[in-house]
Amino acid sequence: MIFAKKVGENQKMTDNINKITCRGRTMRLNSGIHYNDNGLTTSIRAMHLQSEIIAIGNENITGFDKVGYQRKEAVVSSFTEFLGVHGLSTTRDDKVGRIAVSDNPLDIAIANKGYFQIKTKNGTQLSRDGRFQIAKDGTLVNLENAQVLSSAGVPIKFPYIPQDLKEIKIDMSGKITMFDPKTYKVNVIGQLGVVDSNGISVIDPNIKQGCNEYSNVELQREFMAMMPALKTFDANRNMFMLQNSVLGKTISQLSS
């Protein structure tokens, strides 16, 4: 009788373990395949996912004062609760950011959607950071000394470095001209290559010379967007601690 009672208690404890660890999530496919996941793993996966979402928000907040930074937005797929962070991707908000006036004539902002083409060691990269300078050989480069490409896909090069950068003029279409004080002529240097995310040339980039475009991040929006992720993370953390506590007690009773 005592043995039967003990067996019944052990069975009840085992059922508790099963409820805690083996029935967290269940996914049934049309083919009849069942995917069962334990509760502890589900909580850990959910916390990992929310951590990544929070990290994206933190990156946006950090990039608030960066020139040319574009806000990132988390995209959660349909099966993220089973895939975890593998079901999470990001997309960029291509909305134009805050444009501020600069004293440098080679600070250039794009007031419409589009990107500058920058030639790097890893190939051509797209950027909205228009803080440019002229290298010793007359080539137009960015702050990392990477060459700025023209609409023809070749580096933009000045015949000489002017003593006054105000002699350089860039119109709204991106055409670069420079006044020659010796000949009193205006020479055409080249055309800035502004393209969209697919590499297609932008017809009306609306270039602003002497301006910097800061990020399109709205701090209030970022802080508000992080609140649900923080609360979800905290809820899963509490669930994990509860499941872990009950599981530890059950195992302790079984081993005694």
ChimeraX commands (.cxc) that place a marker at each C-alpha (Angstrom):
marker #1 position 0.00,0.00,0.00 radius 0.5
marker #1 position 2.85,2.37,0.92 radius 0.5
marker #1 position 4.69,1.35,-2.26 radius 0.5
marker #1 position 1.63,2.08,-4.40 radius 0.5
marker #1 position 1.26,5.48,-2.75 radius 0.5
marker #1 position 4.92,6.26,-3.41 radius 0.5
marker #1 position 4.57,5.21,-7.05 radius 0.5
marker #1 position 1.51,7.45,-7.37 radius 0.5
marker #1 position 3.42,10.43,-5.93 radius 0.5
marker #1 position 6.32,9.81,-8.31 radius 0.5
marker #1 position 3.95,9.60,-11.24 radius 0.5
marker #1 position 2.36,12.89,-10.23 radius 0.5
marker #1 position 5.78,14.53,-10.01 radius 0.5
marker #1 position 6.70,13.12,-13.40 radius 0.5
marker #1 position 3.50,14.58,-14.85 radius 0.5
marker #1 position 4.48,17.95,-13.38 radius 0.5
marker #1 position 7.85,17.73,-15.11 radius 0.5
marker #1 position 6.15,16.87,-18.38 radius 0.5
marker #1 position 3.79,19.80,-18.04 radius 0.5
marker #1 position 6.65,22.15,-17.31 radius 0.5
marker #1 position 9.30,20.93,-19.76 radius 0.5
marker #1 position 7.51,19.12,-22.55 radius 0.5
marker #1 position 4.43,21.11,-23.33 radius 0.5
marker #1 position 5.62,24.64,-23.79 radius 0.5
marker #1 position 4.83,25.01,-27.49 radius 0.5
marker #1 position 3.20,22.70,-30.03 radius 0.5
marker #1 position 3.17,23.26,-33.76 radius 0.5
marker #1 position 1.11,20.97,-36.00 radius 0.5
marker #1 position 1.83,20.88,-39.71 radius 0.5
marker #1 position -0.69,19.89,-42.38 radius 0.5
marker #1 position 1.32,16.76,-43.12 radius 0.5
marker #1 position 0.60,15.50,-39.61 radius 0.5
marker #1 position 4.06,16.22,-38.19 radius 0.5
marker #1 position 4.05,17.57,-34.64 radius 0.5
marker #1 position 6.75,19.79,-33.21 radius 0.5
marker #1 position 6.83,19.84,-29.42 radius 0.5
marker #1 position 9.04,22.20,-27.49 radius 0.5
marker #1 position 9.66,22.45,-23.76 radius 0.5
marker #1 position 8.66,25.47,-21.74 radius 0.5
marker #1 position 12.16,26.39,-20.57 radius 0.5
marker #1 position 13.51,26.41,-24.11 radius 0.5
marker #1 position 10.54,28.47,-25.26 radius 0.5
marker #1 position 11.19,31.10,-22.58 radius 0.5
marker #1 position 14.91,31.26,-23.38 radius 0.5
marker #1 position 14.20,31.58,-27.10 radius 0.5
marker #1 position 11.67,34.35,-26.45 radius 0.5
marker #1 position 14.12,36.25,-24.23 radius 0.5
marker #1 position 16.82,35.93,-26.89 radius 0.5
marker #1 position 14.44,37.27,-29.52 radius 0.5
marker #1 position 13.35,40.23,-27.42 radius 0.5
marker #1 position 17.01,40.98,-26.61 radius 0.5
marker #1 position 17.76,41.27,-30.32 radius 0.5
marker #1 position 14.75,43.55,-30.85 radius 0.5
marker #1 position 15.89,45.73,-27.93 radius 0.5
marker #1 position 19.42,45.80,-29.41 radius 0.5
marker #1 position 18.02,47.14,-32.70 radius 0.5
marker #1 position 16.25,49.91,-30.79 radius 0.5
marker #1 position 19.45,50.72,-28.90 radius 0.5
marker #1 position 21.35,50.93,-32.19 radius 0.5
marker #1 position 18.80,53.43,-33.49 radius 0.5
marker #1 position 19.08,55.54,-30.35 radius 0.5
marker #1 position 22.89,55.47,-30.61 radius 0.5
marker #1 position 22.68,56.56,-34.25 radius 0.5
marker #1 position 20.42,59.53,-33.52 radius 0.5
marker #1 position 23.21,62.13,-33.98 radius 0.5
marker #1 position 25.07,60.29,-36.76 radius 0.5
marker #1 position 25.21,61.84,-40.23 radius 0.5
marker #1 position 23.57,59.68,-42.89 radius 0.5
marker #1 position 22.29,57.05,-40.44 radius 0.5
marker #1 position 19.00,55.39,-41.38 radius 0.5
marker #1 position 16.71,53.87,-38.80 radius 0.5
marker #1 position 16.51,50.07,-38.64 radius 0.5
marker #1 position 13.23,48.32,-38.03 radius 0.5
marker #1 position 12.74,44.74,-36.81 radius 0.5
marker #1 position 10.69,42.40,-39.02 radius 0.5
marker #1 position 9.25,39.37,-37.22 radius 0.5
marker #1 position 8.25,36.37,-39.36 radius 0.5
marker #1 position 5.22,34.12,-38.83 radius 0.5
marker #1 position 7.17,31.27,-37.17 radius 0.5
marker #1 position 9.46,33.39,-35.01 radius 0.5
marker #1 position 8.05,31.81,-31.83 radius 0.5
marker #1 position 9.57,28.51,-33.04 radius 0.5
marker #1 position 12.57,29.85,-34.99 radius 0.5
marker #1 position 13.66,32.43,-32.44 radius 0.5
marker #1 position 16.19,35.00,-33.69 radius 0.5
marker #1 position 16.46,33.05,-36.97 radius 0.5
marker #1 position 13.01,34.34,-37.83 radius 0.5
marker #1 position 14.02,37.96,-37.20 radius 0.5
marker #1 position 15.26,40.29,-39.91 radius 0.5
marker #1 position 15.70,44.04,-40.29 radius 0.5
marker #1 position 14.72,46.65,-42.84 radius 0.5
marker #1 position 15.90,50.23,-43.24 radius 0.5
marker #1 position 13.65,53.28,-43.08 radius 0.5
marker #1 position 14.63,55.33,-46.14 radius 0.5
marker #1 position 12.78,58.45,-45.02 radius 0.5
marker #1 position 14.88,61.63,-45.30 radius 0.5
marker #1 position 16.43,62.66,-42.00 radius 0.5
marker #1 position 17.09,66.04,-40.37 radius 0.5
marker #1 position 19.03,68.42,-42.63 radius 0.5
marker #1 position 21.24,71.03,-40.95 radius 0.5
marker #1 position 23.34,73.79,-42.48 radius 0.5
marker #1 position 27.12,73.38,-42.44 radius 0.5
marker #1 position 29.99,75.83,-43.07 radius 0.5
marker #1 position 31.82,73.34,-45.31 radius 0.5
marker #1 position 30.97,73.62,-49.05 radius 0.5
marker #1 position 31.87,69.95,-49.45 radius 0.5
marker #1 position 29.22,68.85,-46.95 radius 0.5
marker #1 position 26.44,67.56,-49.19 radius 0.5
marker #1 position 22.99,66.28,-48.28 radius 0.5
marker #1 position 20.39,64.46,-50.37 radius 0.5
marker #1 position 16.96,65.96,-49.68 radius 0.5
marker #1 position 15.19,63.11,-51.53 radius 0.5
marker #1 position 15.56,59.34,-51.34 radius 0.5
marker #1 position 18.85,58.10,-52.72 radius 0.5
marker #1 position 22.47,57.26,-51.93 radius 0.5
marker #1 position 25.96,58.38,-52.87 radius 0.5
marker #1 position 28.15,55.75,-54.49 radius 0.5
marker #1 position 31.40,55.17,-52.62 radius 0.5
marker #1 position 34.24,53.04,-54.01 radius 0.5
marker #1 position 35.81,50.87,-51.30 radius 0.5
marker #1 position 38.14,47.87,-51.14 radius 0.5
marker #1 position 35.05,45.66,-50.82 radius 0.5
marker #1 position 33.34,47.17,-53.86 radius 0.5
marker #1 position 30.86,49.98,-54.35 radius 0.5
marker #1 position 28.88,50.88,-51.25 radius 0.5
marker #1 position 25.87,53.14,-50.84 radius 0.5
marker #1 position 25.85,55.92,-48.27 radius 0.5
marker #1 position 23.90,59.04,-47.35 radius 0.5
marker #1 position 26.84,60.51,-45.48 radius 0.5
marker #1 position 27.92,63.40,-47.71 radius 0.5
marker #1 position 30.82,64.76,-45.69 radius 0.5
marker #1 position 33.40,64.90,-48.47 radius 0.5
marker #1 position 36.89,66.29,-48.92 radius 0.5
marker #1 position 39.49,66.60,-51.67 radius 0.5
marker #1 position 42.50,64.29,-51.55 radius 0.5
marker #1 position 46.02,65.39,-52.45 radius 0.5
marker #1 position 45.61,64.05,-56.00 radius 0.5
marker #1 position 42.38,66.05,-56.44 radius 0.5
marker #1 position 40.02,63.10,-56.02 radius 0.5
marker #1 position 36.76,63.67,-54.14 radius 0.5
marker #1 position 36.72,61.30,-51.16 radius 0.5
marker #1 position 34.74,60.75,-47.97 radius 0.5
marker #1 position 36.08,60.92,-44.41 radius 0.5
marker #1 position 37.54,57.41,-44.77 radius 0.5
marker #1 position 39.38,58.47,-47.96 radius 0.5
marker #1 position 37.14,56.27,-50.12 radius 0.5
marker #1 position 36.52,57.68,-53.59 radius 0.5
marker #1 position 33.16,59.24,-54.47 radius 0.5
marker #1 position 31.83,58.01,-57.81 radius 0.5
marker #1 position 30.18,60.06,-60.53 radius 0.5
marker #1 position 27.02,59.20,-62.45 radius 0.5
marker #1 position 29.32,57.46,-64.96 radius 0.5
marker #1 position 30.66,55.18,-62.23 radius 0.5
marker #1 position 34.17,56.69,-62.17 radius 0.5
marker #1 position 35.89,58.68,-59.38 radius 0.5
marker #1 position 35.29,62.44,-59.39 radius 0.5
marker #1 position 38.57,64.33,-59.76 radius 0.5
marker #1 position 39.37,68.05,-59.63 radius 0.5
marker #1 position 42.15,69.41,-61.88 radius 0.5
marker #1 position 43.62,71.18,-58.83 radius 0.5
marker #1 position 42.73,71.93,-55.23 radius 0.5
marker #1 position 41.20,75.41,-54.97 radius 0.5
marker #1 position 42.42,77.78,-52.29 radius 0.5
marker #1 position 38.83,78.63,-51.43 radius 0.5
marker #1 position 36.36,75.73,-51.38 radius 0.5
marker #1 position 33.56,78.24,-51.99 radius 0.5
marker #1 position 34.70,78.28,-55.62 radius 0.5
marker #1 position 33.11,74.83,-55.89 radius 0.5
marker #1 position 29.39,74.83,-56.64 radius 0.5
marker #1 position 27.02,71.86,-56.67 radius 0.5
marker #1 position 23.51,72.32,-58.00 radius 0.5
marker #1 position 20.35,70.42,-57.05 radius 0.5
marker #1 position 20.94,67.78,-59.75 radius 0.5
marker #1 position 24.42,67.03,-58.41 radius 0.5
marker #1 position 26.44,68.75,-61.15 radius 0.5
marker #1 position 29.79,69.96,-59.80 radius 0.5
marker #1 position 31.38,73.11,-61.21 radius 0.5
marker #1 position 34.40,75.13,-60.12 radius 0.5
marker #1 position 35.33,78.73,-60.83 radius 0.5
marker #1 position 38.85,79.29,-62.19 radius 0.5
marker #1 position 40.12,82.70,-60.96 radius 0.5
marker #1 position 42.89,82.71,-63.60 radius 0.5
marker #1 position 40.67,82.31,-66.65 radius 0.5
marker #1 position 37.48,83.62,-65.03 radius 0.5
marker #1 position 35.67,80.57,-66.37 radius 0.5
marker #1 position 33.41,78.04,-64.70 radius 0.5
marker #1 position 34.58,74.49,-65.40 radius 0.5
marker #1 position 32.36,71.42,-65.13 radius 0.5
marker #1 position 34.04,68.83,-62.90 radius 0.5
marker #1 position 31.48,66.04,-62.97 radius 0.5
marker #1 position 28.12,64.77,-61.85 radius 0.5
marker #1 position 27.50,63.15,-58.49 radius 0.5
marker #1 position 26.21,59.61,-58.88 radius 0.5
marker #1 position 23.05,59.32,-56.78 radius 0.5
marker #1 position 21.18,56.02,-57.00 radius 0.5
marker #1 position 18.39,54.23,-55.17 radius 0.5
marker #1 position 18.81,51.03,-53.13 radius 0.5
marker #1 position 18.63,48.99,-56.35 radius 0.5
marker #1 position 21.42,50.94,-58.01 radius 0.5
marker #1 position 19.11,52.83,-60.38 radius 0.5
marker #1 position 19.99,56.47,-61.01 radius 0.5
marker #1 position 17.83,59.04,-59.19 radius 0.5
marker #1 position 16.61,61.71,-61.59 radius 0.5
marker #1 position 15.83,64.40,-58.98 radius 0.5
marker #1 position 18.10,63.90,-55.93 radius 0.5
marker #1 position 17.58,67.49,-54.69 radius 0.5
marker #1 position 21.18,68.01,-53.59 radius 0.5
marker #1 position 21.82,70.52,-50.80 radius 0.5
marker #1 position 25.36,71.92,-50.75 radius 0.5
marker #1 position 26.74,73.05,-47.40 radius 0.5
marker #1 position 24.35,70.81,-45.47 radius 0.5
marker #1 position 24.51,67.60,-43.45 radius 0.5
marker #1 position 21.69,65.08,-43.16 radius 0.5
marker #1 position 21.43,63.63,-39.68 radius 0.5
marker #1 position 19.56,60.43,-38.87 radius 0.5
marker #1 position 15.82,59.96,-39.37 radius 0.5
marker #1 position 15.51,58.49,-35.87 radius 0.5
marker #1 position 12.78,59.86,-33.56 radius 0.5
marker #1 position 13.85,59.24,-29.97 radius 0.5
marker #1 position 10.33,59.29,-28.53 radius 0.5
marker #1 position 9.22,56.71,-31.07 radius 0.5
marker #1 position 12.20,54.47,-30.27 radius 0.5
marker #1 position 11.63,54.57,-26.52 radius 0.5
marker #1 position 7.92,53.84,-26.96 radius 0.5
marker #1 position 8.66,50.97,-29.36 radius 0.5
marker #1 position 11.04,49.37,-26.85 radius 0.5
marker #1 position 8.47,49.19,-24.04 radius 0.5
marker #1 position 6.55,46.13,-25.37 radius 0.5
marker #1 position 9.83,44.28,-25.98 radius 0.5
marker #1 position 11.05,45.05,-22.45 radius 0.5
marker #1 position 7.77,43.91,-20.91 radius 0.5
marker #1 position 7.72,40.72,-23.00 radius 0.5
marker #1 position 11.31,39.96,-22.01 radius 0.5
marker #1 position 10.48,40.47,-18.33 radius 0.5
marker #1 position 7.40,38.24,-18.60 radius 0.5
marker #1 position 9.42,35.42,-20.18 radius 0.5
marker #1 position 12.16,35.85,-17.59 radius 0.5
marker #1 position 9.62,35.45,-14.78 radius 0.5
marker #1 position 8.11,32.42,-16.52 radius 0.5
marker #1 position 11.55,30.87,-16.89 radius 0.5
marker #1 position 12.36,31.44,-13.21 radius 0.5
marker #1 position 9.00,29.94,-12.18 radius 0.5
marker #1 position 9.43,26.87,-14.38 radius 0.5
marker #1 position 13.01,26.40,-13.26 radius 0.5
marker #1 position 12.02,26.67,-9.60 radius 0.5
marker #1 position 9.17,24.15,-9.90 radius 0.5
marker #1 position 11.32,21.78,-11.94 radius 0.5
marker #1 position 14.13,21.96,-9.36 radius 0.5
marker #1 position 11.74,21.17,-6.51 radius 0.5
marker #1 position 10.24,18.26,-8.41 radius 0.5
marker #1 position 13.62,16.76,-9.22 radius 0.5
marker #1 position 14.71,17.23,-5.60 radius 0.5
marker #1 position 11.63,15.36,-4.38 radius 0.5
marker #1 position 12.17,12.54,-6.88 radius 0.5
marker #1 position 15.77,12.09,-5.79 radius 0.5
marker #1 position 14.92,11.99,-2.08 radius 0.5
marker link #1:1,2 radius 0.2
marker link #1:2,3 radius 0.2
marker link #1:3,4 radius 0.2
marker link #1:4,5 radius 0.2
marker link #1:5,6 radius 0.2
marker link #1:6,7 radius 0.2
marker link #1:7,8 radius 0.2
marker link #1:8,9 radius 0.2
marker link #1:9,10 radius 0.2
marker link #1:10,11 radius 0.2
marker link #1:11,12 radius 0.2
marker link #1:12,13 radius 0.2
marker link #1:13,14 radius 0.2
marker link #1:14,15 radius 0.2
marker link #1:15,16 radius 0.2
marker link #1:16,17 radius 0.2
marker link #1:17,18 radius 0.2
marker link #1:18,19 radius 0.2
marker link #1:19,20 radius 0.2
marker link #1:20,21 radius 0.2
marker link #1:21,22 radius 0.2
marker link #1:22,23 radius 0.2
marker link #1:23,24 radius 0.2
marker link #1:24,25 radius 0.2
marker link #1:25,26 radius 0.2
marker link #1:26,27 radius 0.2
marker link #1:27,28 radius 0.2
marker link #1:28,29 radius 0.2
marker link #1:29,30 radius 0.2
marker link #1:30,31 radius 0.2
marker link #1:31,32 radius 0.2
marker link #1:32,33 radius 0.2
marker link #1:33,34 radius 0.2
marker link #1:34,35 radius 0.2
marker link #1:35,36 radius 0.2
marker link #1:36,37 radius 0.2
marker link #1:37,38 radius 0.2
marker link #1:38,39 radius 0.2
marker link #1:39,40 radius 0.2
marker link #1:40,41 radius 0.2
marker link #1:41,42 radius 0.2
marker link #1:42,43 radius 0.2
marker link #1:43,44 radius 0.2
marker link #1:44,45 radius 0.2
marker link #1:45,46 radius 0.2
marker link #1:46,47 radius 0.2
marker link #1:47,48 radius 0.2
marker link #1:48,49 radius 0.2
marker link #1:49,50 radius 0.2
marker link #1:50,51 radius 0.2
marker link #1:51,52 radius 0.2
marker link #1:52,53 radius 0.2
marker link #1:53,54 radius 0.2
marker link #1:54,55 radius 0.2
marker link #1:55,56 radius 0.2
marker link #1:56,57 radius 0.2
marker link #1:57,58 radius 0.2
marker link #1:58,59 radius 0.2
marker link #1:59,60 radius 0.2
marker link #1:60,61 radius 0.2
marker link #1:61,62 radius 0.2
marker link #1:62,63 radius 0.2
marker link #1:63,64 radius 0.2
marker link #1:64,65 radius 0.2
marker link #1:65,66 radius 0.2
marker link #1:66,67 radius 0.2
marker link #1:67,68 radius 0.2
marker link #1:68,69 radius 0.2
marker link #1:69,70 radius 0.2
marker link #1:70,71 radius 0.2
marker link #1:71,72 radius 0.2
marker link #1:72,73 radius 0.2
marker link #1:73,74 radius 0.2
marker link #1:74,75 radius 0.2
marker link #1:75,76 radius 0.2
marker link #1:76,77 radius 0.2
marker link #1:77,78 radius 0.2
marker link #1:78,79 radius 0.2
marker link #1:79,80 radius 0.2
marker link #1:80,81 radius 0.2
marker link #1:81,82 radius 0.2
marker link #1:82,83 radius 0.2
marker link #1:83,84 radius 0.2
marker link #1:84,85 radius 0.2
marker link #1:85,86 radius 0.2
marker link #1:86,87 radius 0.2
marker link #1:87,88 radius 0.2
marker link #1:88,89 radius 0.2
marker link #1:89,90 radius 0.2
marker link #1:90,91 radius 0.2
marker link #1:91,92 radius 0.2
marker link #1:92,93 radius 0.2
marker link #1:93,94 radius 0.2
marker link #1:94,95 radius 0.2
marker link #1:95,96 radius 0.2
marker link #1:96,97 radius 0.2
marker link #1:97,98 radius 0.2
marker link #1:98,99 radius 0.2
marker link #1:99,100 radius 0.2
marker link #1:100,101 radius 0.2
marker link #1:101,102 radius 0.2
marker link #1:102,103 radius 0.2
marker link #1:103,104 radius 0.2
marker link #1:104,105 radius 0.2
marker link #1:105,106 radius 0.2
marker link #1:106,107 radius 0.2
marker link #1:107,108 radius 0.2
marker link #1:108,109 radius 0.2
marker link #1:109,110 radius 0.2
marker link #1:110,111 radius 0.2
marker link #1:111,112 radius 0.2
marker link #1:112,113 radius 0.2
marker link #1:113,114 radius 0.2
marker link #1:114,115 radius 0.2
marker link #1:115,116 radius 0.2
marker link #1:116,117 radius 0.2
marker link #1:117,118 radius 0.2
marker link #1:118,119 radius 0.2
marker link #1:119,120 radius 0.2
marker link #1:120,121 radius 0.2
marker link #1:121,122 radius 0.2
marker link #1:122,123 radius 0.2
marker link #1:123,124 radius 0.2
marker link #1:124,125 radius 0.2
marker link #1:125,126 radius 0.2
marker link #1:126,127 radius 0.2
marker link #1:127,128 radius 0.2
marker link #1:128,129 radius 0.2
marker link #1:129,130 radius 0.2
marker link #1:130,131 radius 0.2
marker link #1:131,132 radius 0.2
marker link #1:132,133 radius 0.2
marker link #1:133,134 radius 0.2
marker link #1:134,135 radius 0.2
marker link #1:135,136 radius 0.2
marker link #1:136,137 radius 0.2
marker link #1:137,138 radius 0.2
marker link #1:138,139 radius 0.2
marker link #1:139,140 radius 0.2
marker link #1:140,141 radius 0.2
marker link #1:141,142 radius 0.2
marker link #1:142,143 radius 0.2
marker link #1:143,144 radius 0.2
marker link #1:144,145 radius 0.2
marker link #1:145,146 radius 0.2
marker link #1:146,147 radius 0.2
marker link #1:147,148 radius 0.2
marker link #1:148,149 radius 0.2
marker link #1:149,150 radius 0.2
marker link #1:150,151 radius 0.2
marker link #1:151,152 radius 0.2
marker link #1:152,153 radius 0.2
marker link #1:153,154 radius 0.2
marker link #1:154,155 radius 0.2
marker link #1:155,156 radius 0.2
marker link #1:156,157 radius 0.2
marker link #1:157,158 radius 0.2
marker link #1:158,159 radius 0.2
marker link #1:159,160 radius 0.2
marker link #1:160,161 radius 0.2
marker link #1:161,162 radius 0.2
marker link #1:162,163 radius 0.2
marker link #1:163,164 radius 0.2
marker link #1:164,165 radius 0.2
marker link #1:165,166 radius 0.2
marker link #1:166,167 radius 0.2
marker link #1:167,168 radius 0.2
marker link #1:168,169 radius 0.2
marker link #1:169,170 radius 0.2
marker link #1:170,171 radius 0.2
marker link #1:171,172 radius 0.2
marker link #1:172,173 radius 0.2
marker link #1:173,174 radius 0.2
marker link #1:174,175 radius 0.2
marker link #1:175,176 radius 0.2
marker link #1:176,177 radius 0.2
marker link #1:177,178 radius 0.2
marker link #1:178,179 radius 0.2
marker link #1:179,180 radius 0.2
marker link #1:180,181 radius 0.2
marker link #1:181,182 radius 0.2
marker link #1:182,183 radius 0.2
marker link #1:183,184 radius 0.2
marker link #1:184,185 radius 0.2
marker link #1:185,186 radius 0.2
marker link #1:186,187 radius 0.2
marker link #1:187,188 radius 0.2
marker link #1:188,189 radius 0.2
marker link #1:189,190 radius 0.2
marker link #1:190,191 radius 0.2
marker link #1:191,192 radius 0.2
marker link #1:192,193 radius 0.2
marker link #1:193,194 radius 0.2
marker link #1:194,195 radius 0.2
marker link #1:195,196 radius 0.2
marker link #1:196,197 radius 0.2
marker link #1:197,198 radius 0.2
marker link #1:198,199 radius 0.2
marker link #1:199,200 radius 0.2
marker link #1:200,201 radius 0.2
marker link #1:201,202 radius 0.2
marker link #1:202,203 radius 0.2
marker link #1:203,204 radius 0.2
marker link #1:204,205 radius 0.2
marker link #1:205,206 radius 0.2
marker link #1:206,207 radius 0.2
marker link #1:207,208 radius 0.2
marker link #1:208,209 radius 0.2
marker link #1:209,210 radius 0.2
marker link #1:210,211 radius 0.2
marker link #1:211,212 radius 0.2
marker link #1:212,213 radius 0.2
marker link #1:213,214 radius 0.2
marker link #1:214,215 radius 0.2
marker link #1:215,216 radius 0.2
marker link #1:216,217 radius 0.2
marker link #1:217,218 radius 0.2
marker link #1:218,219 radius 0.2
marker link #1:219,220 radius 0.2
marker link #1:220,221 radius 0.2
marker link #1:221,222 radius 0.2
marker link #1:222,223 radius 0.2
marker link #1:223,224 radius 0.2
marker link #1:224,225 radius 0.2
marker link #1:225,226 radius 0.2
marker link #1:226,227 radius 0.2
marker link #1:227,228 radius 0.2
marker link #1:228,229 radius 0.2
marker link #1:229,230 radius 0.2
marker link #1:230,231 radius 0.2
marker link #1:231,232 radius 0.2
marker link #1:232,233 radius 0.2
marker link #1:233,234 radius 0.2
marker link #1:234,235 radius 0.2
marker link #1:235,236 radius 0.2
marker link #1:236,237 radius 0.2
marker link #1:237,238 radius 0.2
marker link #1:238,239 radius 0.2
marker link #1:239,240 radius 0.2
marker link #1:240,241 radius 0.2
marker link #1:241,242 radius 0.2
marker link #1:242,243 radius 0.2
marker link #1:243,244 radius 0.2
marker link #1:244,245 radius 0.2
marker link #1:245,246 radius 0.2
marker link #1:246,247 radius 0.2
marker link #1:247,248 radius 0.2
marker link #1:248,249 radius 0.2
marker link #1:249,250 radius 0.2
marker link #1:250,251 radius 0.2
marker link #1:251,252 radius 0.2
marker link #1:252,253 radius 0.2
marker link #1:253,254 radius 0.2
marker link #1:254,255 radius 0.2
marker link #1:255,256 radius 0.2
view
